[in-house]
Amino acid sequence: MLNIQQASHLLTLSVNTIYSKVSKKQIPYYKQGKRPYFSKPILIKWIETGHQLTEMEIQTDTEIQFIEKQKRKAKRSF
């Protein structure tokens, strides 16, 4: 288990940023008393899943959602 300073070093984020993410529940953590603790393997997995979509991926996802919505509307009109 990592304390907040160790998590800050691993993630290259400030301690204040880590606290902010904890309060917003944007980062996986455990709490013992008032202090948050972090699992190194879980933090590494969290980093790996933080993939940001490209513009093309966003456009494709939007088009797929639009098509699916149109299909649902078409089924309701019958």
mmJSON file of the N, C-alpha and C atoms, coordinates in Angstrom:
{"data_MODEL":{"atom_site":{
"group_PDB":["ATOM","ATOM","ATOM","ATOM","ATOM","ATOM","ATOM","ATOM","ATOM","ATOM","ATOM","ATOM","ATOM","ATOM","ATOM","ATOM","ATOM","ATOM","ATOM","ATOM","ATOM","ATOM","ATOM","ATOM","ATOM","ATOM","ATOM","ATOM","ATOM","ATOM","ATOM","ATOM","ATOM","ATOM","ATOM","ATOM","ATOM","ATOM","ATOM","ATOM","ATOM","ATOM","ATOM","ATOM","ATOM","ATOM","ATOM","ATOM","ATOM","ATOM","ATOM","ATOM","ATOM","ATOM","ATOM","ATOM","ATOM","ATOM","ATOM","ATOM","ATOM","ATOM","ATOM","ATOM","ATOM","ATOM","ATOM","ATOM","ATOM","ATOM","ATOM","ATOM","ATOM","ATOM","ATOM","ATOM","ATOM","ATOM","ATOM","ATOM","ATOM","ATOM","ATOM","ATOM","ATOM","ATOM","ATOM","ATOM","ATOM","ATOM","ATOM","ATOM","ATOM","ATOM","ATOM","ATOM","ATOM","ATOM","ATOM","ATOM","ATOM","ATOM","ATOM","ATOM","ATOM","ATOM","ATOM","ATOM","ATOM","ATOM","ATOM","ATOM","ATOM","ATOM","ATOM","ATOM","ATOM","ATOM","ATOM","ATOM","ATOM","ATOM","ATOM","ATOM","ATOM","ATOM","ATOM","ATOM","ATOM","ATOM","ATOM","ATOM","ATOM","ATOM","ATOM","ATOM","ATOM","ATOM","ATOM","ATOM","ATOM","ATOM","ATOM","ATOM","ATOM","ATOM","ATOM","ATOM","ATOM","ATOM","ATOM","ATOM","ATOM","ATOM","ATOM","ATOM","ATOM","ATOM","ATOM","ATOM","ATOM","ATOM","ATOM","ATOM","ATOM","ATOM","ATOM","ATOM","ATOM","ATOM","ATOM","ATOM","ATOM","ATOM","ATOM","ATOM","ATOM","ATOM","ATOM","ATOM","ATOM","ATOM","ATOM","ATOM","ATOM","ATOM","ATOM","ATOM","ATOM","ATOM","ATOM","ATOM","ATOM","ATOM","ATOM","ATOM","ATOM","ATOM","ATOM","ATOM","ATOM","ATOM","ATOM","ATOM","ATOM","ATOM","ATOM","ATOM","ATOM","ATOM","ATOM","ATOM","ATOM","ATOM","ATOM","ATOM","ATOM","ATOM","ATOM","ATOM","ATOM","ATOM","ATOM","ATOM","ATOM","ATOM","ATOM","ATOM","ATOM","ATOM","ATOM","ATOM","ATOM","ATOM"],
"id":[1,2,3,4,5,6,7,8,9,10,11,12,13,14,15,16,17,18,19,20,21,22,23,24,25,26,27,28,29,30,31,32,33,34,35,36,37,38,39,40,41,42,43,44,45,46,47,48,49,50,51,52,53,54,55,56,57,58,59,60,61,62,63,64,65,66,67,68,69,70,71,72,73,74,75,76,77,78,79,80,81,82,83,84,85,86,87,88,89,90,91,92,93,94,95,96,97,98,99,100,101,102,103,104,105,106,107,108,109,110,111,112,113,114,115,116,117,118,119,120,121,122,123,124,125,126,127,128,129,130,131,132,133,134,135,136,137,138,139,140,141,142,143,144,145,146,147,148,149,150,151,152,153,154,155,156,157,158,159,160,161,162,163,164,165,166,167,168,169,170,171,172,173,174,175,176,177,178,179,180,181,182,183,184,185,186,187,188,189,190,191,192,193,194,195,196,197,198,199,200,201,202,203,204,205,206,207,208,209,210,211,212,213,214,215,216,217,218,219,220,221,222,223,224,225,226,227,228,229,230,231,232,233,234],
"type_symbol":["N","C","C","N","C","C","N","C","C","N","C","C","N","C","C","N","C","C","N","C","C","N","C","C","N","C","C","N","C","C","N","C","C","N","C","C","N","C","C","N","C","C","N","C","C","N","C","C","N","C","C","N","C","C","N","C","C","N","C","C","N","C","C","N","C","C","N","C","C","N","C","C","N","C","C","N","C","C","N","C","C","N","C","C","N","C","C","N","C","C","N","C","C","N","C","C","N","C","C","N","C","C","N","C","C","N","C","C","N","C","C","N","C","C","N","C","C","N","C","C","N","C","C","N","C","C","N","C","C","N","C","C","N","C","C","N","C","C","N","C","C","N","C","C","N","C","C","N","C","C","N","C","C","N","C","C","N","C","C","N","C","C","N","C","C","N","C","C","N","C","C","N","C","C","N","C","C","N","C","C","N","C","C","N","C","C","N","C","C","N","C","C","N","C","C","N","C","C","N","C","C","N","C","C","N","C","C","N","C","C","N","C","C","N","C","C","N","C","C","N","C","C","N","C","C","N","C","C","N","C","C","N","C","C"],
"label_atom_id":["N","CA","C","N","CA","C","N","CA","C","N","CA","C","N","CA","C","N","CA","C","N","CA","C","N","CA","C","N","CA","C","N","CA","C","N","CA","C","N","CA","C","N","CA","C","N","CA","C","N","CA","C","N","CA","C","N","CA","C","N","CA","C","N","CA","C","N","CA","C","N","CA","C","N","CA","C","N","CA","C","N","CA","C","N","CA","C","N","CA","C","N","CA","C","N","CA","C","N","CA","C","N","CA","C","N","CA","C","N","CA","C","N","CA","C","N","CA","C","N","CA","C","N","CA","C","N","CA","C","N","CA","C","N","CA","C","N","CA","C","N","CA","C","N","CA","C","N","CA","C","N","CA","C","N","CA","C","N","CA","C","N","CA","C","N","CA","C","N","CA","C","N","CA","C","N","CA","C","N","CA","C","N","CA","C","N","CA","C","N","CA","C","N","CA","C","N","CA","C","N","CA","C","N","CA","C","N","CA","C","N","CA","C","N","CA","C","N","CA","C","N","CA","C","N","CA","C","N","CA","C","N","CA","C","N","CA","C","N","CA","C","N","CA","C","N","CA","C","N","CA","C","N","CA","C","N","CA","C","N","CA","C","N","CA","C","N","CA","C","N","CA","C"],
"label_alt_id":[null,null,null,null,null,null,null,null,null,null,null,null,null,null,null,null,null,null,null,null,null,null,null,null,null,null,null,null,null,null,null,null,null,null,null,null,null,null,null,null,null,null,null,null,null,null,null,null,null,null,null,null,null,null,null,null,null,null,null,null,null,null,null,null,null,null,null,null,null,null,null,null,null,null,null,null,null,null,null,null,null,null,null,null,null,null,null,null,null,null,null,null,null,null,null,null,null,null,null,null,null,null,null,null,null,null,null,null,null,null,null,null,null,null,null,null,null,null,null,null,null,null,null,null,null,null,null,null,null,null,null,null,null,null,null,null,null,null,null,null,null,null,null,null,null,null,null,null,null,null,null,null,null,null,null,null,null,null,null,null,null,null,null,null,null,null,null,null,null,null,null,null,null,null,null,null,null,null,null,null,null,null,null,null,null,null,null,null,null,null,null,null,null,null,null,null,null,null,null,null,null,null,null,null,null,null,null,null,null,null,null,null,null,null,null,null,null,null,null,null,null,null,null,null,null,null,null,null,null,null,null,null,null,null],
"label_comp_id":["MET","MET","MET","LEU","LEU","LEU","ASN","ASN","ASN","ILE","ILE","ILE","GLN","GLN","GLN","GLN","GLN","GLN","ALA","ALA","ALA","SER","SER","SER","HIS","HIS","HIS","LEU","LEU","LEU","LEU","LEU","LEU","THR","THR","THR","LEU","LEU","LEU","SER","SER","SER","VAL","VAL","VAL","ASN","ASN","ASN","THR","THR","THR","ILE","ILE","ILE","TYR","TYR","TYR","SER","SER","SER","LYS","LYS","LYS","VAL","VAL","VAL","SER","SER","SER","LYS","LYS","LYS","LYS","LYS","LYS","GLN","GLN","GLN","ILE","ILE","ILE","PRO","PRO","PRO","TYR","TYR","TYR","TYR","TYR","TYR","LYS","LYS","LYS","GLN","GLN","GLN","GLY","GLY","GLY","LYS","LYS","LYS","ARG","ARG","ARG","PRO","PRO","PRO","TYR","TYR","TYR","PHE","PHE","PHE","SER","SER","SER","LYS","LYS","LYS","PRO","PRO","PRO","ILE","ILE","ILE","LEU","LEU","LEU","ILE","ILE","ILE","LYS","LYS","LYS","TRP","TRP","TRP","ILE","ILE","ILE","GLU","GLU","GLU","THR","THR","THR","GLY","GLY","GLY","HIS","HIS","HIS","GLN","GLN","GLN","LEU","LEU","LEU","THR","THR","THR","GLU","GLU","GLU","MET","MET","MET","GLU","GLU","GLU","ILE","ILE","ILE","GLN","GLN","GLN","THR","THR","THR","ASP","ASP","ASP","THR","THR","THR","GLU","GLU","GLU","ILE","ILE","ILE","GLN","GLN","GLN","PHE","PHE","PHE","ILE","ILE","ILE","GLU","GLU","GLU","LYS","LYS","LYS","GLN","GLN","GLN","LYS","LYS","LYS","ARG","ARG","ARG","LYS","LYS","LYS","ALA","ALA","ALA","LYS","LYS","LYS","ARG","ARG","ARG","SER","SER","SER","PHE","PHE","PHE"],
"label_asym_id":["A","A","A","A","A","A","A","A","A","A","A","A","A","A","A","A","A","A","A","A","A","A","A","A","A","A","A","A","A","A","A","A","A","A","A","A","A","A","A","A","A","A","A","A","A","A","A","A","A","A","A","A","A","A","A","A","A","A","A","A","A","A","A","A","A","A","A","A","A","A","A","A","A","A","A","A","A","A","A","A","A","A","A","A","A","A","A","A","A","A","A","A","A","A","A","A","A","A","A","A","A","A","A","A","A","A","A","A","A","A","A","A","A","A","A","A","A","A","A","A","A","A","A","A","A","A","A","A","A","A","A","A","A","A","A","A","A","A","A","A","A","A","A","A","A","A","A","A","A","A","A","A","A","A","A","A","A","A","A","A","A","A","A","A","A","A","A","A","A","A","A","A","A","A","A","A","A","A","A","A","A","A","A","A","A","A","A","A","A","A","A","A","A","A","A","A","A","A","A","A","A","A","A","A","A","A","A","A","A","A","A","A","A","A","A","A","A","A","A","A","A","A","A","A","A","A","A","A","A","A","A","A","A","A"],
"label_entity_id":["1","1","1","1","1","1","1","1","1","1","1","1","1","1","1","1","1","1","1","1","1","1","1","1","1","1","1","1","1","1","1","1","1","1","1","1","1","1","1","1","1","1","1","1","1","1","1","1","1","1","1","1","1","1","1","1","1","1","1","1","1","1","1","1","1","1","1","1","1","1","1","1","1","1","1","1","1","1","1","1","1","1","1","1","1","1","1","1","1","1","1","1","1","1","1","1","1","1","1","1","1","1","1","1","1","1","1","1","1","1","1","1","1","1","1","1","1","1","1","1","1","1","1","1","1","1","1","1","1","1","1","1","1","1","1","1","1","1","1","1","1","1","1","1","1","1","1","1","1","1","1","1","1","1","1","1","1","1","1","1","1","1","1","1","1","1","1","1","1","1","1","1","1","1","1","1","1","1","1","1","1","1","1","1","1","1","1","1","1","1","1","1","1","1","1","1","1","1","1","1","1","1","1","1","1","1","1","1","1","1","1","1","1","1","1","1","1","1","1","1","1","1","1","1","1","1","1","1","1","1","1","1","1","1"],
"label_seq_id":[1,1,1,2,2,2,3,3,3,4,4,4,5,5,5,6,6,6,7,7,7,8,8,8,9,9,9,10,10,10,11,11,11,12,12,12,13,13,13,14,14,14,15,15,15,16,16,16,17,17,17,18,18,18,19,19,19,20,20,20,21,21,21,22,22,22,23,23,23,24,24,24,25,25,25,26,26,26,27,27,27,28,28,28,29,29,29,30,30,30,31,31,31,32,32,32,33,33,33,34,34,34,35,35,35,36,36,36,37,37,37,38,38,38,39,39,39,40,40,40,41,41,41,42,42,42,43,43,43,44,44,44,45,45,45,46,46,46,47,47,47,48,48,48,49,49,49,50,50,50,51,51,51,52,52,52,53,53,53,54,54,54,55,55,55,56,56,56,57,57,57,58,58,58,59,59,59,60,60,60,61,61,61,62,62,62,63,63,63,64,64,64,65,65,65,66,66,66,67,67,67,68,68,68,69,69,69,70,70,70,71,71,71,72,72,72,73,73,73,74,74,74,75,75,75,76,76,76,77,77,77,78,78,78],
"pdbx_PDB_ins_code":[null,null,null,null,null,null,null,null,null,null,null,null,null,null,null,null,null,null,null,null,null,null,null,null,null,null,null,null,null,null,null,null,null,null,null,null,null,null,null,null,null,null,null,null,null,null,null,null,null,null,null,null,null,null,null,null,null,null,null,null,null,null,null,null,null,null,null,null,null,null,null,null,null,null,null,null,null,null,null,null,null,null,null,null,null,null,null,null,null,null,null,null,null,null,null,null,null,null,null,null,null,null,null,null,null,null,null,null,null,null,null,null,null,null,null,null,null,null,null,null,null,null,null,null,null,null,null,null,null,null,null,null,null,null,null,null,null,null,null,null,null,null,null,null,null,null,null,null,null,null,null,null,null,null,null,null,null,null,null,null,null,null,null,null,null,null,null,null,null,null,null,null,null,null,null,null,null,null,null,null,null,null,null,null,null,null,null,null,null,null,null,null,null,null,null,null,null,null,null,null,null,null,null,null,null,null,null,null,null,null,null,null,null,null,null,null,null,null,null,null,null,null,null,null,null,null,null,null,null,null,null,null,null,null],
"Cartn_x":[0.84,0.0,0.883,0.407,1.14,0.406,1.184,0.554,0.41,-0.122,-0.416,0.847,1.935,3.183,3.756,3.692,4.18,3.315,2.01,1.108,1.384,1.647,1.976,3.227,4.222,5.471,5.228,4.487,4.206,3.447,2.474,1.612,2.141,3.208,3.779,2.706,1.918,0.904,1.191,0.782,0.995,0.094,0.495,-0.307,-1.688,-1.741,-3.033,-3.928,-3.344,-4.119,-4.656,-3.834,-4.277,-5.454,-5.323,-6.419,-7.688,-7.541,-8.691,-9.361,-8.556,-9.104,-9.774,-9.211,-9.817,-11.183,-11.249,-12.517,-13.589,-13.169,-14.115,-14.34,-13.677,-13.754,-13.348,-12.275,-11.758,-10.559,-10.14,-8.962,-9.274,-8.836,-9.114,-8.252,-8.885,-8.148,-8.864,-8.149,-8.69,-8.558,-9.417,-9.349,-9.247,-8.246,-8.083,-8.078,-9.13,-9.259,-9.519,-8.701,-8.879,-7.921,-7.024,-5.982,-6.287,-6.104,-6.269,-4.989,-5.157,-4.04,-4.344,-3.299,-3.432,-2.707,-3.29,-2.66,-1.866,-0.588,0.258,-0.255,-0.557,-1.061,-2.372,-3.233,-4.503,-4.269,-3.342,-3.026,-2.421,-1.56,-0.956,-2.04,-2.967,-4.081,-4.943,-5.169,-5.958,-5.294,-3.97,-3.232,-3.41,-3.279,-3.371,-4.757,-5.789,-7.143,-7.519,-6.598,-6.866,-6.673,-6.773,-6.597,-7.583,-7.083,-7.932,-8.29,-9.541,-9.997,-9.478,-9.164,-8.77,-10.028,-9.858,-11.006,-11.76,-11.023,-11.642,-12.461,-11.936,-12.672,-13.945,-13.845,-15.016,-16.07,-15.642,-16.574,-17.247,-16.466,-17.012,-18.028,-17.686,-18.612,-19.906,-19.786,-20.959,-21.84,-21.225,-21.986,-22.7,-22.033,-22.644,-23.841,-23.681,-24.786,-25.963,-25.678,-26.738,-27.499,-26.777,-27.407,-28.27,-27.753,-28.525,-29.787,-29.683,-30.853,-31.895,-31.45,-32.366,-33.062,-32.328,-32.92,-34.008,-33.744,-34.745,-35.994,-35.802,-36.946,-37.753,-37.065,-37.745,-38.573,-38.073,-38.812,-40.072,-40.001,-41.153,-42.26,-41.908,-42.906,-43.759,-43.397,-44.191,-45.366],
"Cartn_y":[-1.183,0.0,1.244,2.245,3.505,4.587,5.472,6.643,7.713,8.845,9.867,10.431,10.551,11.055,10.069,8.786,7.767,7.72,7.834,7.859,9.092,10.218,11.455,11.271,10.623,10.372,9.419,8.345,7.367,8.0,8.839,9.422,10.742,11.236,12.554,13.646,13.598,14.608,15.186,16.412,17.011,16.335,16.438,15.881,16.535,17.844,18.541,17.996,17.685,17.117,15.744,14.949,13.618,13.769,14.672,14.896,15.335,16.192,16.654,15.488,14.623,13.465,12.493,12.353,11.492,12.049,13.355,13.945,13.869,13.872,13.77,12.325,11.397,9.96,9.69,10.357,10.189,9.256,8.758,7.904,6.771,5.549,4.437,4.544,4.406,4.504,3.722,3.517,2.905,3.933,3.846,4.815,4.084,4.451,3.938,5.157,5.305,6.532,7.69,8.737,9.903,9.909,8.949,8.967,8.022,8.516,7.636,6.838,5.61,4.759,4.216,3.813,3.426,2.117,1.296,0.055,0.36,0.047,0.34,-0.352,-1.667,-2.309,-1.696,-1.302,-0.702,0.67,1.452,2.762,2.617,1.634,1.409,1.034,0.164,-0.214,1.01,1.858,3.082,3.989,4.105,4.91,4.317,3.004,2.336,2.485,2.58,2.707,4.155,5.072,6.485,6.926,5.991,6.283,7.353,8.395,9.461,9.148,9.323,9.036,10.08,9.62,10.538,11.165,12.209,12.841,11.847,10.992,10.0,9.001,8.552,7.617,8.265,9.523,10.241,10.371,10.722,10.868,9.537,8.465,7.135,6.739,6.95,6.627,7.424,8.696,9.556,9.06,8.683,8.174,6.875,5.996,4.725,4.986,5.888,6.214,6.809,7.657,8.265,7.198,6.286,5.209,4.334,3.978,3.151,3.873,5.165,5.949,5.969,6.108,6.104,4.751,3.667,2.328,2.165,2.665,2.566,3.37,4.537,5.362,4.661,4.015,3.318,2.155,1.436,0.315,0.794,1.945,2.476,2.95,3.357,3.916,2.837,1.573,0.497,0.139],
"Cartn_z":[0.0,0.0,0.0,-0.709,-0.804,-0.019,0.607,1.214,0.14,0.502,-0.504,-1.146,-0.377,-0.95,-1.969,-1.663,-2.591,-3.851,-3.68,-4.837,-5.69,-5.035,-5.739,-6.589,-6.021,-6.757,-7.932,-7.7,-8.752,-9.914,-9.598,-10.627,-11.175,-10.581,-10.908,-10.869,-9.805,-9.522,-8.142,-7.915,-6.598,-5.565,-4.309,-3.226,-3.215,-3.451,-3.492,-4.602,-5.752,-6.86,-6.483,-5.826,-5.384,-4.414,-3.433,-2.488,-3.217,-4.21,-4.984,-5.705,-6.326,-7.036,-6.066,-4.865,-3.848,-3.453,-3.202,-2.761,-3.843,-5.11,-6.229,-6.67,-5.969,-6.287,-7.734,-8.163,-9.522,-9.565,-8.416,-8.336,-7.357,-7.657,-6.738,-5.48,-4.311,-3.054,-1.962,-0.87,0.333,1.437,2.429,3.505,4.835,5.615,6.97,7.874,8.65,9.439,8.49,8.608,7.741,6.562,6.498,5.472,4.31,3.095,1.929,1.67,1.242,0.843,-0.542,-1.236,-2.628,-2.888,-3.748,-4.186,-5.453,-5.435,-6.604,-7.866,-7.823,-9.054,-9.553,-8.635,-9.051,-9.66,-9.093,-9.673,-11.066,-11.238,-12.557,-13.564,-13.164,-14.045,-14.357,-13.351,-13.533,-14.564,-14.499,-15.473,-16.87,-16.97,-18.273,-18.897,-18.08,-18.623,-18.9,-18.7,-18.913,-20.347,-21.27,-22.696,-23.135,-23.769,-24.294,-25.747,-26.065,-27.425,-28.407,-29.607,-30.671,-31.263,-32.063,-32.71,-33.586,-34.274,-35.158,-34.338,-33.199,-32.351,-31.808,-31.412,-30.905,-31.999,-33.204,-34.326,-34.635,-34.666,-34.947,-33.882,-32.608,-31.523,-31.648,-31.987,-32.146,-33.283,-34.392,-35.534,-35.185,-34.471,-34.066,-33.16,-32.202,-31.299,-32.068,-33.039,-33.847,-34.626,-35.255,-36.035,-35.135,-33.952,-33.027,-32.57,-32.34,-31.936,-33.05,-34.293,-35.433,-35.565,-35.322,-35.391,-34.335,-33.119,-32.05,-32.396,-32.971,-33.379,-34.462,-35.4,-36.493,-35.954,-34.968,-34.386,-33.681,-33.035,-32.305,-33.242,-34.433,-35.352,-36.024,-35.874,-36.49,-35.668],
"occupancy":[1.0,1.0,1.0,1.0,1.0,1.0,1.0,1.0,1.0,1.0,1.0,1.0,1.0,1.0,1.0,1.0,1.0,1.0,1.0,1.0,1.0,1.0,1.0,1.0,1.0,1.0,1.0,1.0,1.0,1.0,1.0,1.0,1.0,1.0,1.0,1.0,1.0,1.0,1.0,1.0,1.0,1.0,1.0,1.0,1.0,1.0,1.0,1.0,1.0,1.0,1.0,1.0,1.0,1.0,1.0,1.0,1.0,1.0,1.0,1.0,1.0,1.0,1.0,1.0,1.0,1.0,1.0,1.0,1.0,1.0,1.0,1.0,1.0,1.0,1.0,1.0,1.0,1.0,1.0,1.0,1.0,1.0,1.0,1.0,1.0,1.0,1.0,1.0,1.0,1.0,1.0,1.0,1.0,1.0,1.0,1.0,1.0,1.0,1.0,1.0,1.0,1.0,1.0,1.0,1.0,1.0,1.0,1.0,1.0,1.0,1.0,1.0,1.0,1.0,1.0,1.0,1.0,1.0,1.0,1.0,1.0,1.0,1.0,1.0,1.0,1.0,1.0,1.0,1.0,1.0,1.0,1.0,1.0,1.0,1.0,1.0,1.0,1.0,1.0,1.0,1.0,1.0,1.0,1.0,1.0,1.0,1.0,1.0,1.0,1.0,1.0,1.0,1.0,1.0,1.0,1.0,1.0,1.0,1.0,1.0,1.0,1.0,1.0,1.0,1.0,1.0,1.0,1.0,1.0,1.0,1.0,1.0,1.0,1.0,1.0,1.0,1.0,1.0,1.0,1.0,1.0,1.0,1.0,1.0,1.0,1.0,1.0,1.0,1.0,1.0,1.0,1.0,1.0,1.0,1.0,1.0,1.0,1.0,1.0,1.0,1.0,1.0,1.0,1.0,1.0,1.0,1.0,1.0,1.0,1.0,1.0,1.0,1.0,1.0,1.0,1.0,1.0,1.0,1.0,1.0,1.0,1.0,1.0,1.0,1.0,1.0,1.0,1.0,1.0,1.0,1.0,1.0,1.0,1.0],
"B_iso_or_equiv":[0.0,0.0,0.0,0.0,0.0,0.0,0.0,0.0,0.0,0.0,0.0,0.0,0.0,0.0,0.0,0.0,0.0,0.0,0.0,0.0,0.0,0.0,0.0,0.0,0.0,0.0,0.0,0.0,0.0,0.0,0.0,0.0,0.0,0.0,0.0,0.0,0.0,0.0,0.0,0.0,0.0,0.0,0.0,0.0,0.0,0.0,0.0,0.0,0.0,0.0,0.0,0.0,0.0,0.0,0.0,0.0,0.0,0.0,0.0,0.0,0.0,0.0,0.0,0.0,0.0,0.0,0.0,0.0,0.0,0.0,0.0,0.0,0.0,0.0,0.0,0.0,0.0,0.0,0.0,0.0,0.0,0.0,0.0,0.0,0.0,0.0,0.0,0.0,0.0,0.0,0.0,0.0,0.0,0.0,0.0,0.0,0.0,0.0,0.0,0.0,0.0,0.0,0.0,0.0,0.0,0.0,0.0,0.0,0.0,0.0,0.0,0.0,0.0,0.0,0.0,0.0,0.0,0.0,0.0,0.0,0.0,0.0,0.0,0.0,0.0,0.0,0.0,0.0,0.0,0.0,0.0,0.0,0.0,0.0,0.0,0.0,0.0,0.0,0.0,0.0,0.0,0.0,0.0,0.0,0.0,0.0,0.0,0.0,0.0,0.0,0.0,0.0,0.0,0.0,0.0,0.0,0.0,0.0,0.0,0.0,0.0,0.0,0.0,0.0,0.0,0.0,0.0,0.0,0.0,0.0,0.0,0.0,0.0,0.0,0.0,0.0,0.0,0.0,0.0,0.0,0.0,0.0,0.0,0.0,0.0,0.0,0.0,0.0,0.0,0.0,0.0,0.0,0.0,0.0,0.0,0.0,0.0,0.0,0.0,0.0,0.0,0.0,0.0,0.0,0.0,0.0,0.0,0.0,0.0,0.0,0.0,0.0,0.0,0.0,0.0,0.0,0.0,0.0,0.0,0.0,0.0,0.0,0.0,0.0,0.0,0.0,0.0,0.0,0.0,0.0,0.0,0.0,0.0,0.0],
"pdbx_formal_charge":[null,null,null,null,null,null,null,null,null,null,null,null,null,null,null,null,null,null,null,null,null,null,null,null,null,null,null,null,null,null,null,null,null,null,null,null,null,null,null,null,null,null,null,null,null,null,null,null,null,null,null,null,null,null,null,null,null,null,null,null,null,null,null,null,null,null,null,null,null,null,null,null,null,null,null,null,null,null,null,null,null,null,null,null,null,null,null,null,null,null,null,null,null,null,null,null,null,null,null,null,null,null,null,null,null,null,null,null,null,null,null,null,null,null,null,null,null,null,null,null,null,null,null,null,null,null,null,null,null,null,null,null,null,null,null,null,null,null,null,null,null,null,null,null,null,null,null,null,null,null,null,null,null,null,null,null,null,null,null,null,null,null,null,null,null,null,null,null,null,null,null,null,null,null,null,null,null,null,null,null,null,null,null,null,null,null,null,null,null,null,null,null,null,null,null,null,null,null,null,null,null,null,null,null,null,null,null,null,null,null,null,null,null,null,null,null,null,null,null,null,null,null,null,null,null,null,null,null,null,null,null,null,null,null],
"auth_seq_id":[1,1,1,2,2,2,3,3,3,4,4,4,5,5,5,6,6,6,7,7,7,8,8,8,9,9,9,10,10,10,11,11,11,12,12,12,13,13,13,14,14,14,15,15,15,16,16,16,17,17,17,18,18,18,19,19,19,20,20,20,21,21,21,22,22,22,23,23,23,24,24,24,25,25,25,26,26,26,27,27,27,28,28,28,29,29,29,30,30,30,31,31,31,32,32,32,33,33,33,34,34,34,35,35,35,36,36,36,37,37,37,38,38,38,39,39,39,40,40,40,41,41,41,42,42,42,43,43,43,44,44,44,45,45,45,46,46,46,47,47,47,48,48,48,49,49,49,50,50,50,51,51,51,52,52,52,53,53,53,54,54,54,55,55,55,56,56,56,57,57,57,58,58,58,59,59,59,60,60,60,61,61,61,62,62,62,63,63,63,64,64,64,65,65,65,66,66,66,67,67,67,68,68,68,69,69,69,70,70,70,71,71,71,72,72,72,73,73,73,74,74,74,75,75,75,76,76,76,77,77,77,78,78,78],
"auth_comp_id":["MET","MET","MET","LEU","LEU","LEU","ASN","ASN","ASN","ILE","ILE","ILE","GLN","GLN","GLN","GLN","GLN","GLN","ALA","ALA","ALA","SER","SER","SER","HIS","HIS","HIS","LEU","LEU","LEU","LEU","LEU","LEU","THR","THR","THR","LEU","LEU","LEU","SER","SER","SER","VAL","VAL","VAL","ASN","ASN","ASN","THR","THR","THR","ILE","ILE","ILE","TYR","TYR","TYR","SER","SER","SER","LYS","LYS","LYS","VAL","VAL","VAL","SER","SER","SER","LYS","LYS","LYS","LYS","LYS","LYS","GLN","GLN","GLN","ILE","ILE","ILE","PRO","PRO","PRO","TYR","TYR","TYR","TYR","TYR","TYR","LYS","LYS","LYS","GLN","GLN","GLN","GLY","GLY","GLY","LYS","LYS","LYS","ARG","ARG","ARG","PRO","PRO","PRO","TYR","TYR","TYR","PHE","PHE","PHE","SER","SER","SER","LYS","LYS","LYS","PRO","PRO","PRO","ILE","ILE","ILE","LEU","LEU","LEU","ILE","ILE","ILE","LYS","LYS","LYS","TRP","TRP","TRP","ILE","ILE","ILE","GLU","GLU","GLU","THR","THR","THR","GLY","GLY","GLY","HIS","HIS","HIS","GLN","GLN","GLN","LEU","LEU","LEU","THR","THR","THR","GLU","GLU","GLU","MET","MET","MET","GLU","GLU","GLU","ILE","ILE","ILE","GLN","GLN","GLN","THR","THR","THR","ASP","ASP","ASP","THR","THR","THR","GLU","GLU","GLU","ILE","ILE","ILE","GLN","GLN","GLN","PHE","PHE","PHE","ILE","ILE","ILE","GLU","GLU","GLU","LYS","LYS","LYS","GLN","GLN","GLN","LYS","LYS","LYS","ARG","ARG","ARG","LYS","LYS","LYS","ALA","ALA","ALA","LYS","LYS","LYS","ARG","ARG","ARG","SER","SER","SER","PHE","PHE","PHE"],
"auth_asym_id":["A","A","A","A","A","A","A","A","A","A","A","A","A","A","A","A","A","A","A","A","A","A","A","A","A","A","A","A","A","A","A","A","A","A","A","A","A","A","A","A","A","A","A","A","A","A","A","A","A","A","A","A","A","A","A","A","A","A","A","A","A","A","A","A","A","A","A","A","A","A","A","A","A","A","A","A","A","A","A","A","A","A","A","A","A","A","A","A","A","A","A","A","A","A","A","A","A","A","A","A","A","A","A","A","A","A","A","A","A","A","A","A","A","A","A","A","A","A","A","A","A","A","A","A","A","A","A","A","A","A","A","A","A","A","A","A","A","A","A","A","A","A","A","A","A","A","A","A","A","A","A","A","A","A","A","A","A","A","A","A","A","A","A","A","A","A","A","A","A","A","A","A","A","A","A","A","A","A","A","A","A","A","A","A","A","A","A","A","A","A","A","A","A","A","A","A","A","A","A","A","A","A","A","A","A","A","A","A","A","A","A","A","A","A","A","A","A","A","A","A","A","A","A","A","A","A","A","A","A","A","A","A","A","A"],
"auth_atom_id":["N","CA","C","N","CA","C","N","CA","C","N","CA","C","N","CA","C","N","CA","C","N","CA","C","N","CA","C","N","CA","C","N","CA","C","N","CA","C","N","CA","C","N","CA","C","N","CA","C","N","CA","C","N","CA","C","N","CA","C","N","CA","C","N","CA","C","N","CA","C","N","CA","C","N","CA","C","N","CA","C","N","CA","C","N","CA","C","N","CA","C","N","CA","C","N","CA","C","N","CA","C","N","CA","C","N","CA","C","N","CA","C","N","CA","C","N","CA","C","N","CA","C","N","CA","C","N","CA","C","N","CA","C","N","CA","C","N","CA","C","N","CA","C","N","CA","C","N","CA","C","N","CA","C","N","CA","C","N","CA","C","N","CA","C","N","CA","C","N","CA","C","N","CA","C","N","CA","C","N","CA","C","N","CA","C","N","CA","C","N","CA","C","N","CA","C","N","CA","C","N","CA","C","N","CA","C","N","CA","C","N","CA","C","N","CA","C","N","CA","C","N","CA","C","N","CA","C","N","CA","C","N","CA","C","N","CA","C","N","CA","C","N","CA","C","N","CA","C","N","CA","C","N","CA","C","N","CA","C","N","CA","C","N","CA","C","N","CA","C","N","CA","C"],
"pdbx_PDB_model_num":[1,1,1,1,1,1,1,1,1,1,1,1,1,1,1,1,1,1,1,1,1,1,1,1,1,1,1,1,1,1,1,1,1,1,1,1,1,1,1,1,1,1,1,1,1,1,1,1,1,1,1,1,1,1,1,1,1,1,1,1,1,1,1,1,1,1,1,1,1,1,1,1,1,1,1,1,1,1,1,1,1,1,1,1,1,1,1,1,1,1,1,1,1,1,1,1,1,1,1,1,1,1,1,1,1,1,1,1,1,1,1,1,1,1,1,1,1,1,1,1,1,1,1,1,1,1,1,1,1,1,1,1,1,1,1,1,1,1,1,1,1,1,1,1,1,1,1,1,1,1,1,1,1,1,1,1,1,1,1,1,1,1,1,1,1,1,1,1,1,1,1,1,1,1,1,1,1,1,1,1,1,1,1,1,1,1,1,1,1,1,1,1,1,1,1,1,1,1,1,1,1,1,1,1,1,1,1,1,1,1,1,1,1,1,1,1,1,1,1,1,1,1,1,1,1,1,1,1,1,1,1,1,1,1]
}}}
